[in-house]
Amino acid sequence: MSGYEAGDGGGGIGAGVTFGLLAAWAVHDLEEVATVPCWARGRVPGLRERFPGVPERMWRRLESIDGREFATAVAGMAVVVAIAAADGHRTGGRSAFYQGALNGFGLHGLVHLAQATAVRGYTPGAVTSPLVVIPFTLWARGRLRRAGVLRSARPRDVVQGLALAAAATAGAHMVARRLLRRGRTAPRT
């Protein structure tokens, strides 16, 4: 086998590093799917008072998220993460897209912890961030480093990782909203 693990995409890092991103993401997002709509309805009124500088449209948007829309957006993100994981596997972890998604995933775990700190309590994603998101990201990056394929993480890469995560999330929510709106307005046959 010339030093490579079977099915590792030729890089010797193993499927756990690449497809593990999809598995860790799924565990994390299951927490969010289970908690976001109810949490938002119950916590937004108090947060609105505590943080008056946040634009009202943001509070209204957060309050209006229902379970179907959020789950649909999560399904859209699943496609993005699955493509990143598959590309990482195909390239033995070398893919810039995979590494950007991995970095964005880990950084977004830190954002969840910052949110929980800011609101002084639980926020969706705050449980699995320190238990799954951040440890998986550090482990996977360590494996990529040992395999000699980890790209250096410059400040620009941190910004790009967060931007990738934010853009993908915003896009998934926009698509979910449109799909569900179209489903409600489609004529019945």
C-alpha positions as semicolon CSV with decimal commas, in nm:
position;residue;x (nm);y (nm);z (nm)
1;M;0,000;0,000;0,000
2;S;0,311;0,224;-0,009
3;G;0,243;0,391;0,325
4;Y;-0,107;0,515;0,250
5;E;-0,423;0,401;0,423
6;A;-0,685;0,240;0,202
7;G;-0,944;0,492;0,095
8;D;-0,755;0,793;0,228
9;G;-0,755;0,993;-0,094
10;G;-0,381;0,927;-0,138
11;G;-0,259;1,142;0,149
12;G;-0,219;0,892;0,431
13;I;-0,439;1,086;0,672
14;G;-0,743;0,859;0,678
15;A;-1,111;0,921;0,626
16;G;-1,161;1,017;0,991
17;V;-0,980;1,345;0,931
18;T;-1,176;1,438;0,620
19;F;-1,518;1,277;0,657
20;G;-1,486;1,332;1,031
21;L;-1,555;1,698;0,953
22;L;-1,901;1,599;0,827
23;A;-1,963;1,374;1,129
24;A;-1,853;1,638;1,382
25;W;-2,057;1,902;1,200
26;A;-2,366;1,674;1,207
27;V;-2,339;1,621;1,585
28;H;-2,300;1,994;1,640
29;D;-2,586;2,092;1,411
30;L;-2,820;1,837;1,567
31;E;-2,782;2,037;1,889
32;E;-2,869;2,354;1,700
33;V;-3,169;2,201;1,518
34;A;-3,303;2,077;1,851
35;T;-3,264;2,410;2,029
36;V;-3,259;2,718;1,802
37;P;-3,630;2,792;1,741
38;C;-3,743;2,749;2,102
39;W;-3,434;2,923;2,240
40;A;-3,482;3,222;2,008
41;R;-3,849;3,266;2,099
42;G;-3,775;3,248;2,470
43;R;-3,454;3,453;2,486
44;V;-3,486;3,727;2,220
45;P;-3,713;3,960;2,423
46;G;-3,460;3,978;2,708
47;L;-3,162;4,002;2,472
48;R;-3,332;4,282;2,279
49;E;-3,346;4,485;2,602
50;R;-2,987;4,401;2,702
51;F;-2,840;4,477;2,360
52;P;-3,031;4,779;2,223
53;G;-2,759;4,851;1,966
54;V;-2,844;4,540;1,765
55;P;-3,061;4,635;1,466
56;E;-3,429;4,552;1,515
57;R;-3,441;4,360;1,184
58;M;-3,189;4,113;1,331
59;W;-3,410;4,049;1,634
60;R;-3,720;4,008;1,415
61;R;-3,536;3,765;1,187
62;L;-3,413;3,560;1,483
63;E;-3,762;3,546;1,636
64;S;-3,918;3,441;1,306
65;I;-3,701;3,131;1,248
66;D;-3,916;2,823;1,272
67;G;-3,802;2,462;1,300
68;R;-3,872;2,376;0,936
69;E;-3,675;2,670;0,801
70;F;-3,383;2,608;1,032
71;A;-3,372;2,235;0,952
72;T;-3,387;2,314;0,579
73;A;-3,096;2,556;0,615
74;V;-2,901;2,291;0,806
75;A;-2,966;2,045;0,522
76;G;-2,825;2,301;0,279
77;M;-2,515;2,339;0,493
78;A;-2,484;1,961;0,504
79;V;-2,433;1,966;0,128
80;V;-2,156;2,227;0,157
81;V;-1,980;2,040;0,438
82;A;-2,015;1,706;0,258
83;I;-1,858;1,853;-0,057
84;A;-1,572;2,000;0,149
85;A;-1,515;1,668;0,328
86;A;-1,522;1,473;0,001
87;D;-1,278;1,718;-0,158
88;G;-1,051;1,685;0,142
89;H;-1,067;1,307;0,115
90;R;-1,003;1,314;-0,261
91;T;-0,691;1,530;-0,213
92;G;-0,554;1,361;0,097
93;G;-0,643;1,667;0,304
94;R;-0,463;1,912;0,074
95;S;-0,777;2,081;-0,058
96;A;-0,790;2,452;0,023
97;F;-1,170;2,425;0,031
98;Y;-1,159;2,142;0,285
99;Q;-0,902;2,317;0,503
100;G;-1,098;2,644;0,482
101;A;-1,415;2,461;0,587
102;L;-1,228;2,289;0,871
103;N;-1,087;2,620;0,991
104;G;-1,426;2,790;0,959
105;F;-1,587;2,509;1,156
106;G;-1,339;2,542;1,441
107;L;-1,357;2,919;1,447
108;H;-1,735;2,912;1,446
109;G;-1,712;2,694;1,758
110;L;-1,522;2,977;1,924
111;V;-1,794;3,219;1,811
112;H;-2,054;3,001;1,987
113;L;-1,854;3,020;2,308
114;A;-1,822;3,399;2,273
115;Q;-2,199;3,423;2,221
116;A;-2,267;3,220;2,535
117;T;-2,027;3,445;2,726
118;A;-2,193;3,760;2,591
119;V;-2,544;3,648;2,690
120;R;-2,417;3,495;3,015
121;G;-2,590;3,166;2,951
122;Y;-2,665;2,889;2,709
123;T;-2,680;2,959;2,338
124;P;-2,749;2,690;2,075
125;G;-2,423;2,520;1,983
126;A;-2,248;2,607;2,309
127;V;-2,250;2,249;2,438
128;T;-2,101;2,074;2,136
129;S;-1,852;2,352;2,056
130;P;-1,609;2,269;2,340
131;L;-1,691;1,897;2,334
132;V;-1,689;1,825;1,959
133;V;-1,620;2,124;1,729
134;I;-1,300;2,262;1,878
135;P;-1,141;1,927;1,977
136;F;-1,215;1,775;1,636
137;T;-1,073;2,077;1,455
138;L;-0,753;2,073;1,662
139;W;-0,715;1,696;1,616
140;A;-0,774;1,713;1,238
141;R;-0,534;2,005;1,197
142;G;-0,274;1,809;1,395
143;R;-0,314;1,509;1,166
144;L;-0,286;1,734;0,859
145;R;0,026;1,897;1,007
146;R;0,190;1,559;1,076
147;A;0,110;1,450;0,720
148;G;0,279;1,766;0,591
149;V;-0,030;1,896;0,411
150;L;-0,160;2,163;0,651
151;R;-0,155;2,508;0,498
152;S;-0,018;2,781;0,722
153;A;-0,287;2,977;0,904
154;R;-0,221;3,347;0,860
155;P;-0,457;3,615;0,992
156;R;-0,598;3,640;0,640
157;D;-0,681;3,267;0,653
158;V;-0,868;3,316;0,981
159;V;-1,078;3,591;0,824
160;Q;-1,138;3,377;0,514
161;G;-1,240;3,078;0,727
162;L;-1,493;3,284;0,921
163;A;-1,614;3,451;0,600
164;L;-1,663;3,110;0,435
165;A;-1,864;2,985;0,733
166;A;-2,073;3,304;0,748
167;A;-2,139;3,314;0,373
168;A;-2,235;2,948;0,358
169;T;-2,465;2,986;0,658
170;A;-2,631;3,300;0,521
171;G;-2,672;3,137;0,180
172;A;-2,823;2,822;0,330
173;H;-3,075;3,029;0,528
174;M;-3,164;3,237;0,222
175;V;-3,222;2,924;0,011
176;A;-3,426;2,761;0,291
177;R;-3,648;3,069;0,322
178;R;-3,708;3,080;-0,053
179;L;-3,776;2,707;-0,080
180;L;-4,026;2,711;0,204
181;R;-4,191;3,032;0,083
182;R;-4,225;2,882;-0,266
183;G;-4,374;2,567;-0,111
184;R;-4,636;2,774;0,070
185;T;-4,732;2,976;-0,237
186;A;-4,724;2,696;-0,494
187;P;-5,067;2,616;-0,639
188;R;-5,211;2,287;-0,525
189;T;-5,293;2,037;-0,797
